Amino acid sequence: MGLLWSILVLIAVNVATIAAMLLIRRRAPEGSYFTDGDRASGVFGVLAGGFAIFAGFIIFLAFTSYDQSRSGAEAESLTVIQQFETAQLLPPAARDRMAGEIVCYGRSVVHQEWPQMQDGEGGDAINPWAIALFRSLKVTNPTSASEQAAYSKWLDQTSDREQGRSDRLHGAEGIIPTSIWLVLFLIAGVVFVYMLFFADSGESAVTQAMLMGSATTVIVLTLTAINALDNPYRHGLGQLKPVAMERSLRILDTARAVVKDRAPVPCDAGGARVSS
């Protein structure tokens, strides 16, 4: 959810809840509907505290997933650079081809996989360039000691890259189940209804609006934060972007020039395969 939509939702919910409070206030007795304000406040503290504790655990879980996705993207992008370096030690027949394919892998992550993750998709598909790299490695025949060492290292780095990709994709579809969202909204609704019983015709309209508006704002902002952490790739504040992989691609462009790799890359700028 973008910043503008978050603000609009916050304003709309505040308008609705404050209007309900002021409407109830017109016929409310002085001192609210509760005859024992201290006991009512204590019960409200239990409700609000329960919501805060429950939401706190959910935020912790969502942030853990958010951080795992971010760390996975960083690890994957670093491994792409390392595999390009390892490719330079492979047999000449495979070196240029695999160096180009790892560049295409990075481009496809940025321009193909990332938009899919923004739509909450992409977790079931295999990156086509990962398959191409596997096929290229399968026909590679290392002979010297350095080539054999590079071959073995490439296998290890492939595992690291796949693990980083798995972590990156972990948060694409969200981890908070619908049942938890229902509980959160149900508790928020109970708090809202309970707040209406604090309507007091003896208090000013501004005071009553502040009472309801402050509680509503805290609850709405909490739910908004949970939603943002649960959907790290959706457009909005805190959105994860392919910054790490874009940085790796810039580094690879420089590295190709340094090693004088002039072989054509088998894909376009968007990571789509081009005919050779």
ChimeraX commands (.cxc) that place a marker at each C-alpha (Angstrom):
marker #1 position 0.00,0.00,0.00 radius 0.5
marker #1 position 1.46,3.34,-1.06 radius 0.5
marker #1 position 1.89,6.34,1.21 radius 0.5
marker #1 position -1.07,8.18,-0.33 radius 0.5
marker #1 position -3.41,5.21,0.08 radius 0.5
marker #1 position -2.21,4.70,3.66 radius 0.5
marker #1 position -3.02,8.31,4.50 radius 0.5
marker #1 position -6.42,8.10,2.80 radius 0.5
marker #1 position -7.30,4.90,4.69 radius 0.5
marker #1 position -6.19,6.46,7.96 radius 0.5
marker #1 position -8.32,9.56,7.35 radius 0.5
marker #1 position -11.35,7.54,6.21 radius 0.5
marker #1 position -11.28,5.23,9.23 radius 0.5
marker #1 position -10.80,8.19,11.59 radius 0.5
marker #1 position -13.72,10.04,10.04 radius 0.5
marker #1 position -15.95,6.96,10.40 radius 0.5
marker #1 position -15.01,6.18,14.01 radius 0.5
marker #1 position -15.09,9.79,15.20 radius 0.5
marker #1 position -18.46,10.34,13.52 radius 0.5
marker #1 position -19.79,7.24,15.30 radius 0.5
marker #1 position -18.48,8.50,18.64 radius 0.5
marker #1 position -20.03,11.95,18.21 radius 0.5
marker #1 position -23.33,10.41,17.11 radius 0.5
marker #1 position -23.47,8.17,20.20 radius 0.5
marker #1 position -22.42,11.10,22.38 radius 0.5
marker #1 position -25.63,12.99,21.61 radius 0.5
marker #1 position -27.72,10.58,23.69 radius 0.5
marker #1 position -25.02,9.38,26.04 radius 0.5
marker #1 position -25.38,10.18,29.77 radius 0.5
marker #1 position -22.86,12.40,31.51 radius 0.5
marker #1 position -19.88,10.40,32.63 radius 0.5
marker #1 position -20.28,7.82,29.82 radius 0.5
marker #1 position -22.34,4.63,29.81 radius 0.5
marker #1 position -20.13,3.16,32.52 radius 0.5
marker #1 position -21.05,3.85,36.13 radius 0.5
marker #1 position -17.61,2.75,37.30 radius 0.5
marker #1 position -15.08,4.49,35.07 radius 0.5
marker #1 position -12.03,2.99,36.79 radius 0.5
marker #1 position -13.22,-0.57,36.26 radius 0.5
marker #1 position -14.13,0.19,32.64 radius 0.5
marker #1 position -10.71,1.72,32.04 radius 0.5
marker #1 position -9.10,-1.38,33.50 radius 0.5
marker #1 position -11.02,-3.62,31.12 radius 0.5
marker #1 position -10.08,-1.35,28.22 radius 0.5
marker #1 position -6.43,-1.64,29.26 radius 0.5
marker #1 position -6.72,-5.42,29.02 radius 0.5
marker #1 position -8.27,-5.18,25.53 radius 0.5
marker #1 position -5.76,-2.64,24.24 radius 0.5
marker #1 position -2.86,-4.46,25.87 radius 0.5
marker #1 position -3.96,-7.76,24.36 radius 0.5
marker #1 position -4.12,-6.19,20.92 radius 0.5
marker #1 position -0.69,-4.59,21.39 radius 0.5
marker #1 position 0.96,-7.82,22.54 radius 0.5
marker #1 position -0.63,-9.88,19.77 radius 0.5
marker #1 position 0.26,-7.28,17.13 radius 0.5
marker #1 position 3.79,-7.05,18.52 radius 0.5
marker #1 position 4.40,-10.75,17.97 radius 0.5
marker #1 position 3.00,-10.49,14.45 radius 0.5
marker #1 position 5.24,-7.50,13.68 radius 0.5
marker #1 position 8.26,-9.43,14.95 radius 0.5
marker #1 position 7.37,-12.39,12.73 radius 0.5
marker #1 position 6.73,-10.17,9.71 radius 0.5
marker #1 position 9.95,-8.20,10.22 radius 0.5
marker #1 position 11.93,-11.43,10.47 radius 0.5
marker #1 position 10.53,-12.50,7.09 radius 0.5
marker #1 position 11.16,-9.01,5.66 radius 0.5
marker #1 position 14.80,-9.09,6.80 radius 0.5
marker #1 position 15.25,-12.61,5.47 radius 0.5
marker #1 position 14.03,-11.49,2.02 radius 0.5
marker #1 position 16.37,-8.50,2.07 radius 0.5
marker #1 position 19.36,-10.59,3.21 radius 0.5
marker #1 position 18.58,-13.25,0.60 radius 0.5
marker #1 position 18.59,-10.67,-2.19 radius 0.5
marker #1 position 21.95,-9.35,-0.96 radius 0.5
marker #1 position 23.47,-12.83,-0.75 radius 0.5
marker #1 position 22.18,-13.79,-4.20 radius 0.5
marker #1 position 23.60,-10.66,-5.83 radius 0.5
marker #1 position 27.00,-11.20,-4.18 radius 0.5
marker #1 position 27.09,-14.83,-5.35 radius 0.5
marker #1 position 26.39,-13.71,-8.93 radius 0.5
marker #1 position 29.59,-11.63,-8.85 radius 0.5
marker #1 position 31.55,-14.50,-7.33 radius 0.5
marker #1 position 30.33,-16.92,-9.99 radius 0.5
marker #1 position 31.40,-14.54,-12.73 radius 0.5
marker #1 position 34.87,-14.54,-11.20 radius 0.5
marker #1 position 34.87,-18.34,-10.89 radius 0.5
marker #1 position 33.81,-18.65,-14.54 radius 0.5
marker #1 position 37.09,-17.01,-15.58 radius 0.5
marker #1 position 38.94,-20.10,-14.29 radius 0.5
marker #1 position 36.81,-22.64,-16.15 radius 0.5
marker #1 position 37.87,-24.18,-19.49 radius 0.5
marker #1 position 37.86,-21.61,-22.33 radius 0.5
marker #1 position 35.03,-23.41,-24.11 radius 0.5
marker #1 position 32.71,-22.77,-21.17 radius 0.5
marker #1 position 34.16,-19.57,-19.71 radius 0.5
marker #1 position 32.62,-16.95,-21.99 radius 0.5
marker #1 position 29.30,-18.74,-22.28 radius 0.5
marker #1 position 28.82,-19.16,-18.53 radius 0.5
marker #1 position 30.06,-15.65,-17.77 radius 0.5
marker #1 position 27.44,-14.29,-20.14 radius 0.5
marker #1 position 24.71,-16.50,-18.73 radius 0.5
marker #1 position 25.37,-15.38,-15.15 radius 0.5
marker #1 position 25.00,-11.78,-16.33 radius 0.5
marker #1 position 21.68,-12.73,-17.92 radius 0.5
marker #1 position 20.64,-14.36,-14.66 radius 0.5
marker #1 position 21.15,-11.05,-12.85 radius 0.5
marker #1 position 19.25,-9.12,-15.52 radius 0.5
marker #1 position 16.31,-11.51,-15.37 radius 0.5
marker #1 position 16.13,-11.13,-11.58 radius 0.5
marker #1 position 15.88,-7.36,-11.89 radius 0.5
marker #1 position 13.58,-7.06,-14.89 radius 0.5
marker #1 position 11.50,-10.25,-14.82 radius 0.5
marker #1 position 11.39,-11.76,-11.34 radius 0.5
marker #1 position 11.11,-8.52,-9.38 radius 0.5
marker #1 position 7.93,-7.32,-11.13 radius 0.5
marker #1 position 6.42,-10.75,-10.52 radius 0.5
marker #1 position 7.24,-10.52,-6.82 radius 0.5
marker #1 position 5.60,-7.09,-6.68 radius 0.5
marker #1 position 2.43,-8.84,-7.83 radius 0.5
marker #1 position 2.85,-11.56,-5.20 radius 0.5
marker #1 position 3.90,-14.17,-7.78 radius 0.5
marker #1 position 7.04,-15.85,-9.05 radius 0.5
marker #1 position 7.66,-18.26,-6.19 radius 0.5
marker #1 position 6.88,-21.39,-8.22 radius 0.5
marker #1 position 8.99,-20.67,-11.31 radius 0.5
marker #1 position 12.61,-21.61,-11.93 radius 0.5
marker #1 position 14.86,-18.92,-13.33 radius 0.5
marker #1 position 15.49,-20.00,-16.96 radius 0.5
marker #1 position 19.11,-18.86,-16.78 radius 0.5
marker #1 position 19.71,-21.14,-13.81 radius 0.5
marker #1 position 18.75,-24.02,-16.11 radius 0.5
marker #1 position 21.02,-22.68,-18.86 radius 0.5
marker #1 position 23.93,-22.43,-16.41 radius 0.5
marker #1 position 23.36,-26.01,-15.26 radius 0.5
marker #1 position 23.37,-27.28,-18.85 radius 0.5
marker #1 position 26.56,-25.36,-19.62 radius 0.5
marker #1 position 28.25,-26.73,-16.51 radius 0.5
marker #1 position 27.13,-30.27,-17.35 radius 0.5
marker #1 position 29.08,-30.29,-20.62 radius 0.5
marker #1 position 32.13,-28.63,-19.09 radius 0.5
marker #1 position 35.18,-30.90,-18.90 radius 0.5
marker #1 position 37.78,-29.49,-16.49 radius 0.5
marker #1 position 41.26,-30.96,-16.91 radius 0.5
marker #1 position 43.78,-28.85,-15.03 radius 0.5
marker #1 position 43.87,-28.54,-11.25 radius 0.5
marker #1 position 42.66,-24.92,-11.35 radius 0.5
marker #1 position 39.78,-25.80,-13.66 radius 0.5
marker #1 position 38.72,-28.66,-11.43 radius 0.5
marker #1 position 38.89,-26.43,-8.36 radius 0.5
marker #1 position 36.81,-23.78,-10.15 radius 0.5
marker #1 position 34.31,-26.45,-11.19 radius 0.5
marker #1 position 33.89,-27.58,-7.59 radius 0.5
marker #1 position 33.67,-24.02,-6.35 radius 0.5
marker #1 position 31.00,-23.21,-8.93 radius 0.5
marker #1 position 28.82,-26.01,-7.54 radius 0.5
marker #1 position 29.15,-24.58,-4.01 radius 0.5
marker #1 position 28.35,-21.08,-5.23 radius 0.5
marker #1 position 25.32,-22.37,-7.12 radius 0.5
marker #1 position 23.96,-23.76,-3.84 radius 0.5
marker #1 position 24.59,-20.39,-2.17 radius 0.5
marker #1 position 22.84,-18.55,-4.99 radius 0.5
marker #1 position 19.83,-20.83,-4.87 radius 0.5
marker #1 position 19.59,-20.43,-1.10 radius 0.5
marker #1 position 19.72,-16.65,-1.47 radius 0.5
marker #1 position 17.01,-16.79,-4.12 radius 0.5
marker #1 position 14.86,-18.98,-1.89 radius 0.5
marker #1 position 15.18,-16.47,0.94 radius 0.5
marker #1 position 14.39,-13.62,-1.43 radius 0.5
marker #1 position 11.23,-15.34,-2.66 radius 0.5
marker #1 position 10.19,-16.26,0.87 radius 0.5
marker #1 position 8.33,-13.02,1.50 radius 0.5
marker #1 position 6.88,-12.52,-1.98 radius 0.5
marker #1 position 3.53,-14.11,-1.18 radius 0.5
marker #1 position 3.30,-13.00,2.45 radius 0.5
marker #1 position 3.62,-15.20,5.53 radius 0.5
marker #1 position 0.73,-14.01,7.70 radius 0.5
marker #1 position -2.28,-16.32,7.14 radius 0.5
marker #1 position -5.80,-15.01,6.63 radius 0.5
marker #1 position -6.88,-16.38,10.01 radius 0.5
marker #1 position -4.38,-14.10,11.78 radius 0.5
marker #1 position -5.63,-11.08,9.83 radius 0.5
marker #1 position -9.19,-11.95,10.85 radius 0.5
marker #1 position -8.17,-12.09,14.50 radius 0.5
marker #1 position -6.40,-8.73,14.24 radius 0.5
marker #1 position -9.41,-7.03,12.67 radius 0.5
marker #1 position -11.78,-8.70,15.13 radius 0.5
marker #1 position -9.80,-7.45,18.12 radius 0.5
marker #1 position -9.61,-3.98,16.55 radius 0.5
marker #1 position -13.40,-4.06,16.10 radius 0.5
marker #1 position -13.93,-5.05,19.74 radius 0.5
marker #1 position -11.71,-2.17,20.88 radius 0.5
marker #1 position -13.66,0.24,18.67 radius 0.5
marker #1 position -17.06,-0.88,19.96 radius 0.5
marker #1 position -15.83,-0.72,23.56 radius 0.5
marker #1 position -14.60,2.83,22.95 radius 0.5
marker #1 position -18.13,3.88,21.97 radius 0.5
marker #1 position -19.30,3.17,25.51 radius 0.5
marker #1 position -16.99,5.97,26.68 radius 0.5
marker #1 position -19.23,8.46,24.85 radius 0.5
marker #1 position -19.94,11.27,27.33 radius 0.5
marker #1 position -22.37,14.12,26.70 radius 0.5
marker #1 position -20.63,16.05,29.48 radius 0.5
marker #1 position -17.37,16.15,27.53 radius 0.5
marker #1 position -16.76,18.48,24.62 radius 0.5
marker #1 position -16.95,17.17,21.06 radius 0.5
marker #1 position -13.25,17.90,20.56 radius 0.5
marker #1 position -12.30,15.82,23.60 radius 0.5
marker #1 position -14.45,12.91,22.47 radius 0.5
marker #1 position -13.04,13.13,18.92 radius 0.5
marker #1 position -9.50,13.11,20.31 radius 0.5
marker #1 position -10.32,10.09,22.48 radius 0.5
marker #1 position -11.57,8.04,19.55 radius 0.5
marker #1 position -9.19,9.44,16.92 radius 0.5
marker #1 position -6.01,8.73,18.87 radius 0.5
marker #1 position -6.98,5.09,19.52 radius 0.5
marker #1 position -8.07,4.64,15.89 radius 0.5
marker #1 position -4.84,6.12,14.56 radius 0.5
marker #1 position -2.66,3.80,16.64 radius 0.5
marker #1 position -4.60,0.70,15.54 radius 0.5
marker #1 position -4.69,1.65,11.86 radius 0.5
marker #1 position -0.98,2.50,11.77 radius 0.5
marker #1 position -0.15,-0.80,13.47 radius 0.5
marker #1 position -2.14,-2.78,10.90 radius 0.5
marker #1 position -0.56,-0.75,8.08 radius 0.5
marker #1 position 2.93,-1.52,9.36 radius 0.5
marker #1 position 2.14,-5.24,9.57 radius 0.5
marker #1 position 0.79,-5.20,6.01 radius 0.5
marker #1 position 3.91,-3.40,4.73 radius 0.5
marker #1 position 6.25,-5.92,6.38 radius 0.5
marker #1 position 4.16,-8.85,5.16 radius 0.5
marker #1 position 4.37,-7.59,1.55 radius 0.5
marker #1 position 7.96,-6.36,1.23 radius 0.5
marker #1 position 7.89,-6.10,-2.57 radius 0.5
marker #1 position 4.60,-4.24,-2.97 radius 0.5
marker #1 position 4.75,-0.55,-3.88 radius 0.5
marker #1 position 4.90,1.71,-0.84 radius 0.5
marker #1 position 7.12,2.80,2.01 radius 0.5
marker #1 position 9.79,0.24,2.87 radius 0.5
marker #1 position 9.45,-1.57,-0.47 radius 0.5
marker #1 position 12.39,-3.84,-1.24 radius 0.5
marker #1 position 13.92,-3.01,-4.60 radius 0.5
marker #1 position 16.58,-4.85,-6.64 radius 0.5
marker #1 position 19.27,-2.40,-5.56 radius 0.5
marker #1 position 21.81,-5.11,-4.71 radius 0.5
marker #1 position 21.44,-6.96,-8.01 radius 0.5
marker #1 position 21.53,-3.71,-10.00 radius 0.5
marker #1 position 24.78,-2.87,-8.22 radius 0.5
marker #1 position 26.14,-6.31,-9.07 radius 0.5
marker #1 position 25.26,-5.84,-12.73 radius 0.5
marker #1 position 27.16,-2.55,-12.81 radius 0.5
marker #1 position 30.14,-4.29,-11.23 radius 0.5
marker #1 position 29.91,-7.09,-13.79 radius 0.5
marker #1 position 29.96,-4.58,-16.64 radius 0.5
marker #1 position 33.19,-3.18,-15.23 radius 0.5
marker #1 position 34.61,-6.66,-14.61 radius 0.5
marker #1 position 33.90,-7.74,-18.19 radius 0.5
marker #1 position 35.85,-4.76,-19.45 radius 0.5
marker #1 position 38.76,-5.52,-17.10 radius 0.5
marker #1 position 39.05,-9.17,-18.19 radius 0.5
marker #1 position 38.46,-8.12,-21.81 radius 0.5
marker #1 position 35.40,-10.30,-22.17 radius 0.5
marker #1 position 33.97,-9.20,-25.51 radius 0.5
marker #1 position 31.79,-12.25,-26.10 radius 0.5
marker #1 position 28.15,-11.28,-26.79 radius 0.5
marker #1 position 25.79,-11.74,-23.87 radius 0.5
marker #1 position 22.99,-14.18,-24.85 radius 0.5
marker #1 position 20.18,-11.91,-23.62 radius 0.5
marker #1 position 18.87,-8.40,-23.97 radius 0.5
marker #1 position 18.93,-5.72,-21.29 radius 0.5
marker #1 position 15.80,-7.19,-19.74 radius 0.5
marker #1 position 17.24,-10.68,-19.38 radius 0.5
marker #1 position 15.25,-12.24,-22.23 radius 0.5
marker #1 position 17.15,-14.67,-24.46 radius 0.5
marker #1 position 18.17,-13.41,-27.88 radius 0.5
marker #1 position 18.80,-15.62,-30.87 radius 0.5
marker #1 position 22.46,-16.27,-31.49 radius 0.5
marker link #1:1,2 radius 0.2
marker link #1:2,3 radius 0.2
marker link #1:3,4 radius 0.2
marker link #1:4,5 radius 0.2
marker link #1:5,6 radius 0.2
marker link #1:6,7 radius 0.2
marker link #1:7,8 radius 0.2
marker link #1:8,9 radius 0.2
marker link #1:9,10 radius 0.2
marker link #1:10,11 radius 0.2
marker link #1:11,12 radius 0.2
marker link #1:12,13 radius 0.2
marker link #1:13,14 radius 0.2
marker link #1:14,15 radius 0.2
marker link #1:15,16 radius 0.2
marker link #1:16,17 radius 0.2
marker link #1:17,18 radius 0.2
marker link #1:18,19 radius 0.2
marker link #1:19,20 radius 0.2
marker link #1:20,21 radius 0.2
marker link #1:21,22 radius 0.2
marker link #1:22,23 radius 0.2
marker link #1:23,24 radius 0.2
marker link #1:24,25 radius 0.2
marker link #1:25,26 radius 0.2
marker link #1:26,27 radius 0.2
marker link #1:27,28 radius 0.2
marker link #1:28,29 radius 0.2
marker link #1:29,30 radius 0.2
marker link #1:30,31 radius 0.2
marker link #1:31,32 radius 0.2
marker link #1:32,33 radius 0.2
marker link #1:33,34 radius 0.2
marker link #1:34,35 radius 0.2
marker link #1:35,36 radius 0.2
marker link #1:36,37 radius 0.2
marker link #1:37,38 radius 0.2
marker link #1:38,39 radius 0.2
marker link #1:39,40 radius 0.2
marker link #1:40,41 radius 0.2
marker link #1:41,42 radius 0.2
marker link #1:42,43 radius 0.2
marker link #1:43,44 radius 0.2
marker link #1:44,45 radius 0.2
marker link #1:45,46 radius 0.2
marker link #1:46,47 radius 0.2
marker link #1:47,48 radius 0.2
marker link #1:48,49 radius 0.2
marker link #1:49,50 radius 0.2
marker link #1:50,51 radius 0.2
marker link #1:51,52 radius 0.2
marker link #1:52,53 radius 0.2
marker link #1:53,54 radius 0.2
marker link #1:54,55 radius 0.2
marker link #1:55,56 radius 0.2
marker link #1:56,57 radius 0.2
marker link #1:57,58 radius 0.2
marker link #1:58,59 radius 0.2
marker link #1:59,60 radius 0.2
marker link #1:60,61 radius 0.2
marker link #1:61,62 radius 0.2
marker link #1:62,63 radius 0.2
marker link #1:63,64 radius 0.2
marker link #1:64,65 radius 0.2
marker link #1:65,66 radius 0.2
marker link #1:66,67 radius 0.2
marker link #1:67,68 radius 0.2
marker link #1:68,69 radius 0.2
marker link #1:69,70 radius 0.2
marker link #1:70,71 radius 0.2
marker link #1:71,72 radius 0.2
marker link #1:72,73 radius 0.2
marker link #1:73,74 radius 0.2
marker link #1:74,75 radius 0.2
marker link #1:75,76 radius 0.2
marker link #1:76,77 radius 0.2
marker link #1:77,78 radius 0.2
marker link #1:78,79 radius 0.2
marker link #1:79,80 radius 0.2
marker link #1:80,81 radius 0.2
marker link #1:81,82 radius 0.2
marker link #1:82,83 radius 0.2
marker link #1:83,84 radius 0.2
marker link #1:84,85 radius 0.2
marker link #1:85,86 radius 0.2
marker link #1:86,87 radius 0.2
marker link #1:87,88 radius 0.2
marker link #1:88,89 radius 0.2
marker link #1:89,90 radius 0.2
marker link #1:90,91 radius 0.2
marker link #1:91,92 radius 0.2
marker link #1:92,93 radius 0.2
marker link #1:93,94 radius 0.2
marker link #1:94,95 radius 0.2
marker link #1:95,96 radius 0.2
marker link #1:96,97 radius 0.2
marker link #1:97,98 radius 0.2
marker link #1:98,99 radius 0.2
marker link #1:99,100 radius 0.2
marker link #1:100,101 radius 0.2
marker link #1:101,102 radius 0.2
marker link #1:102,103 radius 0.2
marker link #1:103,104 radius 0.2
marker link #1:104,105 radius 0.2
marker link #1:105,106 radius 0.2
marker link #1:106,107 radius 0.2
marker link #1:107,108 radius 0.2
marker link #1:108,109 radius 0.2
marker link #1:109,110 radius 0.2
marker link #1:110,111 radius 0.2
marker link #1:111,112 radius 0.2
marker link #1:112,113 radius 0.2
marker link #1:113,114 radius 0.2
marker link #1:114,115 radius 0.2
marker link #1:115,116 radius 0.2
marker link #1:116,117 radius 0.2
marker link #1:117,118 radius 0.2
marker link #1:118,119 radius 0.2
marker link #1:119,120 radius 0.2
marker link #1:120,121 radius 0.2
marker link #1:121,122 radius 0.2
marker link #1:122,123 radius 0.2
marker link #1:123,124 radius 0.2
marker link #1:124,125 radius 0.2
marker link #1:125,126 radius 0.2
marker link #1:126,127 radius 0.2
marker link #1:127,128 radius 0.2
marker link #1:128,129 radius 0.2
marker link #1:129,130 radius 0.2
marker link #1:130,131 radius 0.2
marker link #1:131,132 radius 0.2
marker link #1:132,133 radius 0.2
marker link #1:133,134 radius 0.2
marker link #1:134,135 radius 0.2
marker link #1:135,136 radius 0.2
marker link #1:136,137 radius 0.2
marker link #1:137,138 radius 0.2
marker link #1:138,139 radius 0.2
marker link #1:139,140 radius 0.2
marker link #1:140,141 radius 0.2
marker link #1:141,142 radius 0.2
marker link #1:142,143 radius 0.2
marker link #1:143,144 radius 0.2
marker link #1:144,145 radius 0.2
marker link #1:145,146 radius 0.2
marker link #1:146,147 radius 0.2
marker link #1:147,148 radius 0.2
marker link #1:148,149 radius 0.2
marker link #1:149,150 radius 0.2
marker link #1:150,151 radius 0.2
marker link #1:151,152 radius 0.2
marker link #1:152,153 radius 0.2
marker link #1:153,154 radius 0.2
marker link #1:154,155 radius 0.2
marker link #1:155,156 radius 0.2
marker link #1:156,157 radius 0.2
marker link #1:157,158 radius 0.2
marker link #1:158,159 radius 0.2
marker link #1:159,160 radius 0.2
marker link #1:160,161 radius 0.2
marker link #1:161,162 radius 0.2
marker link #1:162,163 radius 0.2
marker link #1:163,164 radius 0.2
marker link #1:164,165 radius 0.2
marker link #1:165,166 radius 0.2
marker link #1:166,167 radius 0.2
marker link #1:167,168 radius 0.2
marker link #1:168,169 radius 0.2
marker link #1:169,170 radius 0.2
marker link #1:170,171 radius 0.2
marker link #1:171,172 radius 0.2
marker link #1:172,173 radius 0.2
marker link #1:173,174 radius 0.2
marker link #1:174,175 radius 0.2
marker link #1:175,176 radius 0.2
marker link #1:176,177 radius 0.2
marker link #1:177,178 radius 0.2
marker link #1:178,179 radius 0.2
marker link #1:179,180 radius 0.2
marker link #1:180,181 radius 0.2
marker link #1:181,182 radius 0.2
marker link #1:182,183 radius 0.2
marker link #1:183,184 radius 0.2
marker link #1:184,185 radius 0.2
marker link #1:185,186 radius 0.2
marker link #1:186,187 radius 0.2
marker link #1:187,188 radius 0.2
marker link #1:188,189 radius 0.2
marker link #1:189,190 radius 0.2
marker link #1:190,191 radius 0.2
marker link #1:191,192 radius 0.2
marker link #1:192,193 radius 0.2
marker link #1:193,194 radius 0.2
marker link #1:194,195 radius 0.2
marker link #1:195,196 radius 0.2
marker link #1:196,197 radius 0.2
marker link #1:197,198 radius 0.2
marker link #1:198,199 radius 0.2
marker link #1:199,200 radius 0.2
marker link #1:200,201 radius 0.2
marker link #1:201,202 radius 0.2
marker link #1:202,203 radius 0.2
marker link #1:203,204 radius 0.2
marker link #1:204,205 radius 0.2
marker link #1:205,206 radius 0.2
marker link #1:206,207 radius 0.2
marker link #1:207,208 radius 0.2
marker link #1:208,209 radius 0.2
marker link #1:209,210 radius 0.2
marker link #1:210,211 radius 0.2
marker link #1:211,212 radius 0.2
marker link #1:212,213 radius 0.2
marker link #1:213,214 radius 0.2
marker link #1:214,215 radius 0.2
marker link #1:215,216 radius 0.2
marker link #1:216,217 radius 0.2
marker link #1:217,218 radius 0.2
marker link #1:218,219 radius 0.2
marker link #1:219,220 radius 0.2
marker link #1:220,221 radius 0.2
marker link #1:221,222 radius 0.2
marker link #1:222,223 radius 0.2
marker link #1:223,224 radius 0.2
marker link #1:224,225 radius 0.2
marker link #1:225,226 radius 0.2
marker link #1:226,227 radius 0.2
marker link #1:227,228 radius 0.2
marker link #1:228,229 radius 0.2
marker link #1:229,230 radius 0.2
marker link #1:230,231 radius 0.2
marker link #1:231,232 radius 0.2
marker link #1:232,233 radius 0.2
marker link #1:233,234 radius 0.2
marker link #1:234,235 radius 0.2
marker link #1:235,236 radius 0.2
marker link #1:236,237 radius 0.2
marker link #1:237,238 radius 0.2
marker link #1:238,239 radius 0.2
marker link #1:239,240 radius 0.2
marker link #1:240,241 radius 0.2
marker link #1:241,242 radius 0.2
marker link #1:242,243 radius 0.2
marker link #1:243,244 radius 0.2
marker link #1:244,245 radius 0.2
marker link #1:245,246 radius 0.2
marker link #1:246,247 radius 0.2
marker link #1:247,248 radius 0.2
marker link #1:248,249 radius 0.2
marker link #1:249,250 radius 0.2
marker link #1:250,251 radius 0.2
marker link #1:251,252 radius 0.2
marker link #1:252,253 radius 0.2
marker link #1:253,254 radius 0.2
marker link #1:254,255 radius 0.2
marker link #1:255,256 radius 0.2
marker link #1:256,257 radius 0.2
marker link #1:257,258 radius 0.2
marker link #1:258,259 radius 0.2
marker link #1:259,260 radius 0.2
marker link #1:260,261 radius 0.2
marker link #1:261,262 radius 0.2
marker link #1:262,263 radius 0.2
marker link #1:263,264 radius 0.2
marker link #1:264,265 radius 0.2
marker link #1:265,266 radius 0.2
marker link #1:266,267 radius 0.2
marker link #1:267,268 radius 0.2
marker link #1:268,269 radius 0.2
marker link #1:269,270 radius 0.2
marker link #1:270,271 radius 0.2
marker link #1:271,272 radius 0.2
marker link #1:272,273 radius 0.2
marker link #1:273,274 radius 0.2
marker link #1:274,275 radius 0.2
marker link #1:275,276 radius 0.2
view
